Amino acid sequence: MERMIIFCMLFFCSSMALTAAPHKIAKYKQILKTIRRLEPTVKDKDVELLHTPENPVDGCLFTAATCFQNGILKLQPENSQVNSTFTQTIRALKRFTLSNPGKQCESSCESYEKKSPKEFLKSFEKLIQQVIR
Protein backbone atom coordinates (compact mmCIF):
# COMPACT_ATOMS: atom_id res chain seq x y z
CA MET A 1 0.00 0.00 0.00
CA GLU A 2 2.81 2.39 0.89
CA ARG A 3 4.51 1.79 -2.46
CA MET A 4 1.27 2.53 -4.27
CA ILE A 5 0.96 5.89 -2.52
CA ILE A 6 4.56 6.79 -3.36
CA PHE A 7 4.00 5.75 -6.97
CA CYS A 8 0.87 7.92 -7.19
CA MET A 9 2.71 10.89 -5.70
CA LEU A 10 5.59 10.51 -8.18
CA PHE A 11 3.16 10.18 -11.07
CA PHE A 12 1.26 13.29 -9.98
CA CYS A 13 4.45 15.35 -9.53
CA SER A 14 5.87 14.32 -12.89
CA SER A 15 2.62 15.10 -14.69
CA MET A 16 2.55 18.56 -13.07
CA ALA A 17 6.11 19.23 -14.24
CA LEU A 18 5.22 18.24 -17.79
CA THR A 19 2.21 20.54 -17.92
CA ALA A 20 4.16 23.54 -16.58
CA ALA A 21 6.66 23.62 -19.45
CA PRO A 22 4.10 23.96 -22.29
CA HIS A 23 2.42 26.80 -20.38
CA LYS A 24 5.68 28.78 -20.25
CA ILE A 25 6.39 28.08 -23.92
CA ALA A 26 2.91 29.33 -24.83
CA LYS A 27 3.57 32.47 -22.77
CA TYR A 28 6.87 33.11 -24.56
CA LYS A 29 5.23 32.54 -27.96
CA GLN A 30 2.62 35.15 -27.02
CA ILE A 31 5.43 37.56 -26.16
CA LEU A 32 6.97 36.91 -29.59
CA LYS A 33 3.66 37.82 -31.23
CA THR A 34 3.48 40.96 -29.12
CA ILE A 35 6.99 42.03 -30.16
CA ARG A 36 6.14 41.43 -33.83
CA ARG A 37 2.96 43.49 -33.42
CA LEU A 38 4.98 46.34 -31.89
CA GLU A 39 7.67 46.52 -34.59
CA PRO A 40 5.64 48.36 -37.27
CA THR A 41 4.26 50.89 -34.76
CA VAL A 42 7.58 52.00 -33.26
CA LYS A 43 9.30 55.23 -34.21
CA ASP A 44 12.74 54.48 -35.66
CA LYS A 45 14.06 57.86 -36.81
CA ASP A 46 15.26 60.74 -34.64
CA VAL A 47 14.99 58.69 -31.45
CA GLU A 48 17.28 57.62 -28.66
CA LEU A 49 19.39 54.57 -29.47
CA LEU A 50 18.94 51.70 -27.02
CA HIS A 51 21.42 49.34 -25.38
CA THR A 52 20.76 46.10 -27.25
CA PRO A 53 21.91 42.74 -25.87
CA GLU A 54 22.82 40.40 -28.71
CA ASN A 55 23.44 36.68 -28.37
CA PRO A 56 23.69 36.62 -24.57
CA VAL A 57 25.11 33.46 -23.07
CA ASP A 58 22.72 31.30 -21.02
CA GLY A 59 23.86 32.78 -17.71
CA CYS A 60 23.11 36.29 -18.95
CA LEU A 61 19.57 35.74 -20.26
CA PHE A 62 17.96 37.26 -17.16
CA THR A 63 20.20 40.35 -17.36
CA ALA A 64 19.48 40.70 -21.09
CA ALA A 65 15.72 40.40 -20.48
CA THR A 66 15.97 43.12 -17.84
CA CYS A 67 17.81 45.36 -20.32
CA PHE A 68 15.05 44.82 -22.86
CA GLN A 69 12.38 45.66 -20.29
CA ASN A 70 14.17 48.90 -19.44
CA GLY A 71 14.61 49.75 -23.12
CA ILE A 72 10.96 49.13 -23.95
CA LEU A 73 10.02 52.03 -21.69
CA LYS A 74 12.02 54.37 -23.96
CA LEU A 75 10.26 53.36 -27.19
CA GLN A 76 7.98 55.88 -28.86
CA PRO A 77 4.99 55.39 -31.19
CA GLU A 78 5.54 56.14 -34.86
CA ASN A 79 2.54 58.48 -34.96
CA SER A 80 -0.57 59.40 -32.99
CA GLN A 81 -2.76 56.98 -34.97
CA VAL A 82 -0.99 53.94 -33.50
CA ASN A 83 -0.68 55.38 -29.99
CA SER A 84 -3.40 53.26 -28.29
CA THR A 85 -2.18 49.99 -29.84
CA PHE A 86 1.38 50.95 -29.02
CA THR A 87 0.53 51.70 -25.37
CA GLN A 88 -1.32 48.39 -24.89
CA THR A 89 1.55 46.44 -26.45
CA ILE A 90 4.13 48.18 -24.26
CA ARG A 91 2.04 47.39 -21.17
CA ALA A 92 1.96 43.70 -22.11
CA LEU A 93 5.73 43.59 -22.62
CA LYS A 94 6.43 45.37 -19.31
CA ARG A 95 4.79 42.45 -17.50
CA PHE A 96 7.12 39.95 -19.16
CA THR A 97 9.34 38.12 -16.69
CA LEU A 98 12.09 35.60 -17.11
CA SER A 99 12.98 33.45 -14.14
CA ASN A 100 16.29 34.38 -12.56
CA PRO A 101 18.71 31.43 -12.70
CA GLY A 102 20.39 32.69 -9.52
CA LYS A 103 23.85 33.43 -10.90
CA GLN A 104 24.87 36.95 -11.79
CA CYS A 105 26.02 38.00 -15.23
CA GLU A 106 29.16 40.11 -15.37
CA SER A 107 27.91 42.41 -18.12
CA SER A 108 25.51 45.29 -17.54
CA CYS A 109 22.99 46.89 -19.87
CA GLU A 110 25.37 49.75 -20.56
CA SER A 111 28.01 47.35 -21.84
CA TYR A 112 25.86 46.46 -24.86
CA GLU A 113 26.03 48.39 -28.12
CA LYS A 114 23.33 51.00 -28.77
CA LYS A 115 21.03 50.33 -31.71
CA SER A 116 17.87 51.67 -33.29
CA PRO A 117 14.48 50.71 -31.81
CA LYS A 118 13.67 48.28 -34.68
CA GLU A 119 17.04 46.52 -34.28
CA PHE A 120 16.42 46.50 -30.52
CA LEU A 121 13.09 44.70 -31.05
CA LYS A 122 14.66 42.20 -33.48
CA SER A 123 17.26 41.31 -30.82
CA PHE A 124 14.51 41.01 -28.19
CA GLU A 125 12.71 38.62 -30.52
CA LYS A 126 15.89 36.53 -30.89
CA LEU A 127 16.27 36.38 -27.10
CA ILE A 128 12.73 35.04 -26.66
CA GLN A 129 13.33 32.46 -29.40
CA GLN A 130 16.50 31.41 -27.57
CA VAL A 131 14.51 30.99 -24.34
CA ILE A 132 11.88 28.84 -26.10
CA ARG A 133 14.50 26.40 -27.42
C-alpha positions as CSV (number, residue, x, y, z in Angstrom):
1,M,0.0,0.0,0.0
2,E,2.8,2.4,0.9
3,R,4.5,1.8,-2.5
4,M,1.3,2.5,-4.3
5,I,1.0,5.9,-2.5
6,I,4.6,6.8,-3.4
7,F,4.0,5.8,-7.0
8,C,0.9,7.9,-7.2
9,M,2.7,10.9,-5.7
10,L,5.6,10.5,-8.2
11,F,3.2,10.2,-11.1
12,F,1.3,13.3,-10.0
13,C,4.4,15.4,-9.5
14,S,5.9,14.3,-12.9
15,S,2.6,15.1,-14.7
16,M,2.6,18.6,-13.1
17,A,6.1,19.2,-14.2
18,L,5.2,18.2,-17.8
19,T,2.2,20.5,-17.9
20,A,4.2,23.5,-16.6
21,A,6.7,23.6,-19.4
22,P,4.1,24.0,-22.3
23,H,2.4,26.8,-20.4
24,K,5.7,28.8,-20.3
25,I,6.4,28.1,-23.9
26,A,2.9,29.3,-24.8
27,K,3.6,32.5,-22.8
28,Y,6.9,33.1,-24.6
29,K,5.2,32.5,-28.0
30,Q,2.6,35.1,-27.0
31,I,5.4,37.6,-26.2
32,L,7.0,36.9,-29.6
33,K,3.7,37.8,-31.2
34,T,3.5,41.0,-29.1
35,I,7.0,42.0,-30.2
36,R,6.1,41.4,-33.8
37,R,3.0,43.5,-33.4
38,L,5.0,46.3,-31.9
39,E,7.7,46.5,-34.6
40,P,5.6,48.4,-37.3
41,T,4.3,50.9,-34.8
42,V,7.6,52.0,-33.3
43,K,9.3,55.2,-34.2
44,D,12.7,54.5,-35.7
45,K,14.1,57.9,-36.8
46,D,15.3,60.7,-34.6
47,V,15.0,58.7,-31.4
48,E,17.3,57.6,-28.7
49,L,19.4,54.6,-29.5
50,L,18.9,51.7,-27.0
51,H,21.4,49.3,-25.4
52,T,20.8,46.1,-27.3
53,P,21.9,42.7,-25.9
54,E,22.8,40.4,-28.7
55,N,23.4,36.7,-28.4
56,P,23.7,36.6,-24.6
57,V,25.1,33.5,-23.1
58,D,22.7,31.3,-21.0
59,G,23.9,32.8,-17.7
60,C,23.1,36.3,-18.9
61,L,19.6,35.7,-20.3
62,F,18.0,37.3,-17.2
63,T,20.2,40.3,-17.4
64,A,19.5,40.7,-21.1
65,A,15.7,40.4,-20.5
66,T,16.0,43.1,-17.8
67,C,17.8,45.4,-20.3
68,F,15.0,44.8,-22.9
69,Q,12.4,45.7,-20.3
70,N,14.2,48.9,-19.4
71,G,14.6,49.8,-23.1
72,I,11.0,49.1,-24.0
73,L,10.0,52.0,-21.7
74,K,12.0,54.4,-24.0
75,L,10.3,53.4,-27.2
76,Q,8.0,55.9,-28.9
77,P,5.0,55.4,-31.2
78,E,5.5,56.1,-34.9
79,N,2.5,58.5,-35.0
80,S,-0.6,59.4,-33.0
81,Q,-2.8,57.0,-35.0
82,V,-1.0,53.9,-33.5
83,N,-0.7,55.4,-30.0
84,S,-3.4,53.3,-28.3
85,T,-2.2,50.0,-29.8
86,F,1.4,50.9,-29.0
87,T,0.5,51.7,-25.4
88,Q,-1.3,48.4,-24.9
89,T,1.5,46.4,-26.4
90,I,4.1,48.2,-24.3
91,R,2.0,47.4,-21.2
92,A,2.0,43.7,-22.1
93,L,5.7,43.6,-22.6
94,K,6.4,45.4,-19.3
95,R,4.8,42.5,-17.5
96,F,7.1,40.0,-19.2
97,T,9.3,38.1,-16.7
98,L,12.1,35.6,-17.1
99,S,13.0,33.4,-14.1
100,N,16.3,34.4,-12.6
101,P,18.7,31.4,-12.7
102,G,20.4,32.7,-9.5
103,K,23.8,33.4,-10.9
104,Q,24.9,37.0,-11.8
105,C,26.0,38.0,-15.2
106,E,29.2,40.1,-15.4
107,S,27.9,42.4,-18.1
108,S,25.5,45.3,-17.5
109,C,23.0,46.9,-19.9
110,E,25.4,49.8,-20.6
111,S,28.0,47.4,-21.8
112,Y,25.9,46.5,-24.9
113,E,26.0,48.4,-28.1
114,K,23.3,51.0,-28.8
115,K,21.0,50.3,-31.7
116,S,17.9,51.7,-33.3
117,P,14.5,50.7,-31.8
118,K,13.7,48.3,-34.7
119,E,17.0,46.5,-34.3
120,F,16.4,46.5,-30.5
121,L,13.1,44.7,-31.0
122,K,14.7,42.2,-33.5
123,S,17.3,41.3,-30.8
124,F,14.5,41.0,-28.2
125,E,12.7,38.6,-30.5
126,K,15.9,36.5,-30.9
127,L,16.3,36.4,-27.1
128,I,12.7,35.0,-26.7
129,Q,13.3,32.5,-29.4
130,Q,16.5,31.4,-27.6
131,V,14.5,31.0,-24.3
132,I,11.9,28.8,-26.1
133,R,14.5,26.4,-27.4
